[in-house]
C-alpha cells in the first residue's frame, strides 16, 4: 500500500481572508484620492493626465521603498507586472 506524502507546510488550508488596511494606509489612500480630485476640479487638469501623474508617482514610490528596504527582486517584478499587465474585465 502506497503512503501519501506528508502535507507541505507552505500550503494553507481554508479560505483566504485579505488583510484589512490600517489607519496610516487608509489616510494615504484618502490623500491620494483628494489630491486627484483637487487636480481635476480646481487646477483643471484632464482626468487622463491626473491618472498618469499619480501612476508615475506611485511607481517611483514603490521603487524607492524597494531600494530602501532591500526587498527582493521578486517584489519589483510584481509591481512592474501589475503596472503593465492588461486590465482585466
N, C-alpha and C positions, 0 to 999 in steps of 0.2 A: 504494500500500500504506500503510495507516494505521500510524502509530507508536504504540507503547504509551507511556503516560505514565511518567515516572521513578517509582521507588518512593518512598513517603513515609518520611521519617526517623522519624516518630513511631510507625510500625507495627513491632512487634517480632516477628521470626520465631522459631519454635521453641517448645518447651514453657515454661510458666511455672513457675518454682521459687520458692515463697514464702520469704521471709527468715526465718531462724531467730531465736529470741529470744536476746538477750544476757543476761549474768548479772544485771544490775540489773532487767531486765524480768521475769525468772523469779522473782526474790526478791519483787517487788511482787505478782505473782500468787499466790505461796505465802502471803504475809502476808494477802492478802485472803481466801483460802480458809480459812486458820486462824482469822481473825477471825470469819468467818461460822460456822464450826464452834463456836467459843467462845461466841458469842452464842446459838446454838441449844442447845448441850449444857449449858453452865454457867449462863448467865443465864436460860435458859428462854423466850426469845422464839420465837414461832412462825416457821417457815421462810419463810412468805409475807412477814412483816414484815422479816425479815433481808434477803431479796432486794430488797424495796422500798427499804430503807435503803441497801444497797450500790449499787443502781442510781441512786438520787438523789445519793449522794456521788460516784459515777463521772461523772454528768452535770455536776455542779458542777466537778469537777476538769478535765474536758475543756473546759468553758467558760473556766475560769481560765487554763489553758495556752494556749488560743487567743487570749485577750485579751493575755496577757503576751508571747507570741511574735509577735503581729501576723499570725497566719495568715490567709489569705484566707477570705472568707465561704463559699466552696465547701466548706471543711472543716467549718464549722459545720452546713451543710445535710446533709452526710454523717452527722455524729453524730446529729442530730435524726432523719434518715431511718432510720438503723439502730435508734434507740431506739423510734420509733413505728411502724415497719413491722410488719405481721402476721407471726407466726412461720411459718417455712417447714416443710413436712413434713406 
